[in-house]
Protein backbone atom coordinates (compact mmCIF):
# COMPACT_ATOMS: atom_id res chain seq x y z
CA UNK A 1 0.00 0.00 0.00
CA UNK A 2 1.47 3.33 -1.08
CA UNK A 3 1.73 6.08 1.47
CA UNK A 4 0.19 9.42 0.52
CA UNK A 5 2.63 12.25 -0.08
CA UNK A 6 1.76 15.60 1.45
CA UNK A 7 3.84 18.73 1.19
CA UNK A 8 2.47 21.73 3.06
CA UNK A 9 3.76 25.27 2.80
CA UNK A 10 4.63 27.04 6.10
CA UNK A 11 1.29 28.88 6.26
CA UNK A 12 -0.60 25.64 5.64
CA UNK A 13 1.45 23.91 8.34
CA UNK A 14 0.56 26.63 10.82
CA UNK A 15 -3.14 26.47 9.98
CA UNK A 16 -3.05 22.66 10.23
CA UNK A 17 -1.58 22.90 13.72
CA UNK A 18 -4.17 25.46 14.81
CA UNK A 19 -7.08 23.50 13.33
CA UNK A 20 -5.84 20.29 14.94
CA UNK A 21 -5.71 22.00 18.32
CA UNK A 22 -9.22 23.36 17.93
CA UNK A 23 -10.52 19.96 16.76
CA UNK A 24 -8.77 18.20 19.66
CA UNK A 25 -10.46 20.61 22.07
CA UNK A 26 -13.86 19.70 20.60
CA UNK A 27 -13.08 16.01 21.06
CA UNK A 28 -11.84 16.53 24.62
CA UNK A 29 -14.98 18.51 25.45
CA UNK A 30 -17.12 15.62 24.19
CA UNK A 31 -18.68 17.66 21.37
CA UNK A 32 -17.73 15.30 18.51
CA UNK A 33 -20.17 12.41 18.26
CA UNK A 34 -19.52 9.33 16.12
CA UNK A 35 -20.33 10.12 12.53
CA UNK A 36 -19.96 13.88 13.00
CA UNK A 37 -16.19 14.03 12.77
CA UNK A 38 -16.05 15.65 9.31
CA UNK A 39 -18.39 18.51 10.18
CA UNK A 40 -16.46 19.28 13.39
CA UNK A 41 -13.13 19.05 11.58
CA UNK A 42 -14.42 21.40 8.88
CA UNK A 43 -15.58 23.81 11.59
CA UNK A 44 -12.15 23.71 13.26
CA UNK A 45 -10.47 24.49 9.92
CA UNK A 46 -12.81 27.43 9.25
CA UNK A 47 -12.13 28.79 12.73
CA UNK A 48 -8.35 28.45 12.33
CA UNK A 49 -8.56 30.38 9.05
CA UNK A 50 -10.76 33.03 10.68
CA UNK A 51 -8.22 33.43 13.49
CA UNK A 52 -5.35 33.74 10.98
CA UNK A 53 -7.20 36.35 8.94
CA UNK A 54 -8.03 38.36 12.07
CA UNK A 55 -4.39 38.31 13.11
CA UNK A 56 -3.25 39.28 9.60
CA UNK A 57 -5.61 42.27 9.62
CA UNK A 58 -4.56 43.30 13.13
CA UNK A 59 -0.77 43.00 12.93
CA UNK A 60 1.77 44.43 10.52
CA UNK A 61 4.58 41.94 10.21
CA UNK A 62 8.08 42.33 8.78
CA UNK A 63 8.00 43.00 5.07
CA UNK A 64 4.46 44.37 4.99
CA UNK A 65 4.15 47.98 3.96
CA UNK A 66 1.21 50.38 3.88
N, C-alpha and C positions, 0 to 999 in steps of 0.2 A: 504494500500500500504506500503510495507516494505521499510525502508530507507536503502540505500547502506551503507556498513561499509567500511571505508577507514582508514588505519593505515600507515602513512608515517614515514620513518626514518628521522633523523635530516637533512641529506644531501638532501633527496628528498623534505623535507619541504622548505629548502633554495632554491633549484632549482625551486620549484613551485612558490615561492614568486617572484623570479627574472623573470621567464617566464610570470607570470601574469602582472608584471610591464611593460615588453616589449610589451606584447599583448595589454594592456590598452593604451600604447603610440600609437600603430598603429591605434587603434580605435579612439582615440582623434584626431589624425592627419588626419582622414578620409580615411585611406588606406584600411580598411576592408569593402568590399562591401557585400551586402546580398548574401548568398550562398558561400562565400569565407572564412567563419570563420575558418573552419578546417585547410585550408592550411596556413593561417596566424598564427593560434595557433601553428601548427607544426613548423613553422619557428621560432616563439618566443621561443619554447622549445629548438630547435637546437641551437639558439643563446645563451640561458642561459647556456646550457651545454658547448658550446665553451668558454664562458667567464670563467666558473668554471675551465675548464681544463687549460686555459691560466694562471689563478691565481695559480693553483696548481703547474704548471711548473715553475712559477716565484718566489714563496714564499716558504720558508722552515718554516713549522709551528712546534709547540711543539710536540715532540714525533717522528719527522721524522729525520732520520739519513742518512748520506751519505753512 
